[in-house]
């Protein structure tokens, strides 16, 4: 049987309480710093305007490089693309993925020659996703125009500001 030293337990408990309190306050400081960083980046982004980079020299020994990266995310709505462009063009720009939902039922259906398509389709799941590159290609080839697909997509711009110290 081990003897528990009360003094050691009290000391460790006090140390734990201190660490918990310290961690809480550090997390608060990190949150405040992250808020300030985001505010600064928004200010930099606003003042960069259309530029994607900026070099800042503070003095002979200190310089910074600012780079703005813009990521574009376009999400197409397949049903609206099909309605606007028609089935023929839609089939050219959509990647289709078919998953078997019930393999045993599918095998039974396929054993019969001339299975009605509706019965076969009841056993599969089809996912459709518009391929941005295929849309771009058709626009470049002037097969479709941007106005043809107006309202069929959403666009999100994510801008990221990076500040690096120049050595």
Order of alpha helices (4+ residues) and beta strands (2+ residues): alpha-beta-beta-alpha-alpha-beta-alpha-alpha-beta-alpha-beta
